């Protein structure tokens, strides 16, 4: 945070601000420029070698800690690589090194919401996303592992669930460039402060030089257990020929766009979680979502930014009917600047995640989560000068999605999905990784029993 008092300091401060925003753990900065400074004339100073006086993030990891980490990884019987947005922030080299390390060890990989794409979703070693709406296999592996290697992740509450029951039998290695994240939420056994790409490169150098032997028998047994968890098909849902299931809508969208140069943004809510679960990301930086900020309305303006940066690419905002209205006025920006973004609205006429929590965790006491006065999104798109498309039946989806992709204008796609679908798996608030609600438990009686069994703390 800077307050510019002298116009001659302005250029130096701006260069410093960009340095801080883009180095170490990337993040926002504030430069406050008073009006008298804005109107003043001063001397411009070029960037040269700009460094902040006190902000000097450590990029190289401690060699002794890296060597110790390699030893722990080699000796593990039930390991897991738990990866986060820090892998992507570190750059393309970090994702390459992560993939190399996973192949070299043969160990399973999971990711946070912000880390999707760091490891390819189609790879057999990929367990899917973990956490509150993560997969059954990823969460059980996190709970039962004997070694957790956290790479560029921060142990936030959506990942850990109950901290006192979080992966109780594991040793934990934490690689992160942000020293303040170490031991902030979860105590770890071996911290390594440094840039992910730098640390992983050094780790691979040590591994290749020392050629440690992995316990192949233990690894095989671990994968056998993982395949048992995978057999639960935790992302299953009941297909319906009369109404569009939201999961099915994402599946069809993915099928139509997976072979194209596609970028996905999201708003916040059930649609965001379904997108994370059912849209497979093979590469980093193809997934833009507000993560822990929980910013309703993020997806539409984010899509504008992505489309400006990648004018020849297909940019889709997977949206909810409530979230997208927070910044709907930006449709005007899209039309004015010829930005052909596609806004794919999973319209269930609810603030879906709020309604789901009210149903599952608050005795089904629904309060102000129903959207009773939604606009006609097709007419709204046309009013802005864009294109409106609607699909109400499953057999309409493929043709409507194809039309959406082909239109060289901003599109509002009103995908009318079933109103009361819940997003599963789900770790109820205050529960551990192995206390998930799964789709087969999704009927009202089973939900009631699960909530009752979990105690009064949920009510």
N, C-alpha and C positions, 0 to 999 in steps of 0.2 A: 504494500500500500504506500503510494507516494503522494505528497502534496507539492506541486510545483510552485515555488515562490518567485523564481527568477527565470525569465524566458531563456536565458543562456544555459540553464540547466536542463531545459526541456528535451533536447535531443539525447543527451546522456541518459536521462531517466527513462525515456522511451526504449532505448537500446537495452538498458538494464532490465526493464519490465519484460521485454520479449525474451531475454536470456532466462530470467527466473521462470516465466510461464512455460518454457519449452525444455528446460534442463531438469535433471533429477526426476522427481515425480511431477509430471505436467499438471498444471492447474491454473485457475484464474488469478489475475492480478488486477489492481485498481490504480489508475493514474488520475488524480484529481487536478484538473487544470482550471484555475480561476479565470474569470472573464478578462481581467486586466492582462493576464499572461497570454490569453488567446489573441488579444488585439496588439500585443507588443511585437517588436521586431528584434531578433537576436542573431547570434552566430551559431550556425549548425556545425556539430561535431560528428564525424562518421563513427561507425561501430568499432573499428580497429579491434582491439582485444577487450571486449566488454566483460567484466566480471563484477558481480555484486560483492559488496564489502564482506558480508557474512554468509551469503548463500553459496556454499561450495559443496554440492552433493558428492559423496564418495562413490566412484564408479567401479573401482577395483576391489574385489572381495579379498578377505584375509586368506593367504595361501594355506595356512595351517587349518583353518576352518573348512576350506574347500577339500583338502586332503581327508579330513575327518569325515566330511559328508560322503565322499566317495566310498570310504570304508563302511559306513553305515548302510549305504544303498546296496553295496555288494553283499552284505551279510543279511539283509532283510529277507524274511520268509513270506511276509504278506504286505508288500509295499503299495503305495499309490502316489502318483504325481498329481498334486492338486494345484491347478494353474489358474491365474487370474488376469485381469486387465493389464497388469504390469508387464506381462509378456508381450502384449501387443504394443503398449506404449514404448517399449524398448526398441521396437523396430523389426523389420523383416528378418534380420540376422537372428534375433532371439527365437522367432518361430521356427526357423530352420534348425537351430541348435536343439530346441526342445524335441523336435521330431527325430533328430539323430540320436539323442539320448534315450528316447523311448524305444527306438528300434534296437539300439545297442543292448539295452537291459531286458527288453521284452515285458516291461511292467505296464500296468493299466494307467490310463490318463483320464482325469475328469476336469471340469472347468466351471468357473463361476459364470454368471450371466454376462459379465463384462469381458470375459476371456474367450467367448465363442469365436471360433475360427482360427485360434492359435494352433489347434490340432485338428486335422480333418475329421469331420463327422462321419465319413464313410469308412474310416480305418477301424479294423477289428479291435484295436487296443483302446478305442474311445468308448467310454462308459456313458456318455451323455452329460448333461448339466447336473450339478449337485445342488443341494439346499432345499429350501422350503417347497419348491415345485420341481425338484430334481428327480432323476430316475431312481427306481428302487435299487438297482444294482450299484449306482454311484454312491448313494447314501449308506447302503450297507457296507460297502467297501471302506468308506470313510470311518464308519463306526468300528469295524472289526480289524482294520489294518494294524500291523505292528510298527510300520514306519510311514510317516506322512511327510512328503517333500512339498512344501508350500512354495510356489514360485510366482512371485509378483501378485500375491493375493493378500487380503488383509483380515481374514477371519471375522467378517462382519456377521451380524446376528441372523441374517437370512441363510447363512451357510452353517453356522454352528448349532442353531437350535439352543437347547439347554447347555450352557457352558460347562456346568459341573458333570454333564454326561457326554461331553463331546469327545469322541474317539478315546475312550478311557485307557486302552491298553497300548497306545502307540507312543513311540518317540517321534519328535517333530523337528524337522529342519525348516527354517524360514529364510528364504532369499528375497530381499526387498531393498530398493534403493532409499526408501524412506525410513530412517532410523526410528522415527516416532511410532511406526507401525509394529515394531518388534516388541513382543510381550504386552501389547496394548490391550488385547482382548483375551488371548490365549497364551499361556506360558509355553515357551518352546525350549527344546533341549540344545539346539545348535543354531544360533542366528548367523546369517551371512549378509552383511550390509554391502550392497553394490548393485550395479546395473545388471539386469538379468542376462543380457547377451554376453557381457564380460565374464560373469560368474559361470555361466553354462559353458562358455568356451574354455575357461581354465579347468572346469570340472571334466570336460571331455578329454582335454590334454592329459590330465592326471590318469584318467581311466585307461586311455590308450597306451600310456607309458607303463603302467603297473599291471594292466591286464588282469584285474581281479576276477575270481571265479564266482559266478552266481550259482546259488543252490537250485539246480534245474528241477530237482524232484519237488522241492517246496513250491517253486514257481508254477509247476504243472498242477499241483494240488490246489493252489490259490486260484488259478484260472478255472479249474473244474468247479470250485465253489461259486465263482463269479458267473459262470454259465448257468448254474442253478438259479441264481437270482435273476438273471436275464430272462429265464424261462417264464417268469411271472407276467410278462408283457404289460408292464405297468402303465403304458400309454394307450392301452386299449380303450375304445369307446363304442357305444351302441350306435351303429349306422342306421339311418332312417331314410327311406326313399321319398318321403313326403316333405321333410324339412331339412334344411342345411345344418349339419353339425359344424360347429366352429373349427374343430380339429380337421374335419374333412376339407373345409374351405382352405386352410393353410396347406394341407397336403396337395390339393389341386393347384394352388398358386405355386408351390414349390416345383411340382412336376412341369408346369408351363414355363418356368423361369430359370431352372437350375443350370441349363446349358447356355444361358445368356450372360452378358456382362451386367450383373445385377447387384444393386446395393439396397439394403433393407433398413428402414428406420422404424421406430415404434413410438406410440404414446405410452401410457401406463395403465395396467390393469390385466384382466384375464387374457386379452388378445396378445399382450406382450409376452406372457408366459407360454401361451400356445405357440406363438411364433418361435420362441426359444426352443420349445420341445419338438416341433414338427418341421421347422425349416432347417435343413442341414447346411452348415457353413464349412466350406473347405479351406478358405483362406482368411487371413486377418483383415480387419478394416472394411468388412462388407456388412457389418452389423452395428448400427448406431442406436443406442438406447440410453436413457438417463440413469439407469441403475439405481444406486442407493439414494439419489436425489428424489426419485419418484415424481418426476415433473410431468403432470398431465399437460398436454399441448406441445410437448417437445418434438414429436415426430414430424409434424408438418413443416415448421421452419427448418428443422434439421435436414429434411428432404430437399428443401430449396438450396441449402448450402452444398449438399452433396451433388445436386444436379449442376450447379455452377462449376464445381470443381471437376465434374466428369460429364461434360455436356453430351457425349455420345452414348452414355450408359443408361440402362433402365433403372430408375429410382422409384421404390415403392415404400410408402408409409403404411404399415399395417396398423390400423387405428381402431379405436373404440368409439362408439357414438357419443359418449360423454366427453372423453378426452379431446377428440378432434375439434369440438366446438370451442375449446379454450383459445385456439389461435386460428379459427376459420378465416378470419379477415386476411390471412396471408395468401388465400387463394387469389386475391387481387394482385399480390406481388408476383405469383406464378404466371398469371395471365399477362400482366404488364411486361414481364421480362422474358416471355416465351420459354418458360421452364416446364417441360412436359412431365411433371411428377405425377405419379399414380397414387391416389389415396384409397386404400382398400379397407373399407370400414366393416368390421364385424359388428353388425347392428343387432343387438339383443334387447334394446330399449331399457337397459339397466346400466347403472354403474356396477358392472358385473362383479368385480372383486369385492367391493363394499357389500353388495348383496350376498355374496358367498360367505363372507365372514359373519354377516348378520345371521345367516341361516345356520352355519356350522358352529359358531362360537358364542352366539348371543341368543340362543333359544328361538331362532327364526323370527325374531322381532324386527321386521323390516321397517326401516325408517328413512324416507326421502332418498331411496336408491333407485326408484323407478322413474324412467324418463317419459313423462306423459305428454310432452309438448315438443317433440323433436320436429325439426323442419323436414320437408321433402328434399332429400339430398340431391336427387336428380334435378329438380327445379332450382335448387340453390346453386348447383354447379353451372347451370345454364345462365342464371342471373349474373354470375361473375364473368361469363364469357368462356367457361370451360365446358367439359363434356360430362354428362351424368349417365351412369349405367346402373341398372338394378338386376339382381338375381334373387329369386325367392325359392327355387326348387333345385335339388342337387343336379338334375339333368340339364339345367341351364348354365351351370357354372363354367364349364370348359369353354364354351363358345363366348360367354361374356368376358372371361379373362383374356381370351385371345383378342377380342375387340379392344379391351382396355390397353393391351400392349401395343396394338397397331396404331392407335390414335396418337397423333403428334401434337397433343394439347394436354393441359392439366386435366386430370380425370378424377371425379368423385365416384367411387364404386360402392353402391349401397348393397352390401351382401347381408340379406336378412337371415340371421341364424336363429336357432332355437333359443328361447329366452332364458331358460333356467339351467343351462349346462354349467357344471362346476369344473374347475381346473384341478385335475389330479395327476400324479400323486400330490399329497400335501402333508407337510409336517405341521400339525397344529401348534399354535403359539405355546411356548414353554415346554415342548416335548423334544425328545432326542431323535437322532437319525433313524433309529430302528422302531420308531413309533409312528410310522406313516399311515395316512389314510390312502387306500388304493382305489382304482375305479370299480373293482368288484364289490367294494364296500359302500358304493355311492347311492344305494337306494335309501329311502328315508329311515327305515327300521334299522338298517346297519349303521347309518350315521348316528342315529340316536344312541344306539348301544355303544358305539365307539366313544362318543362324547361322554356318556355316563361313566364308562369304564375308566376314562382318563381323569376323572375327578372334578370337583367343583371349581377348580382354578380356571377352567375354560369358560365358565359362565359369567 
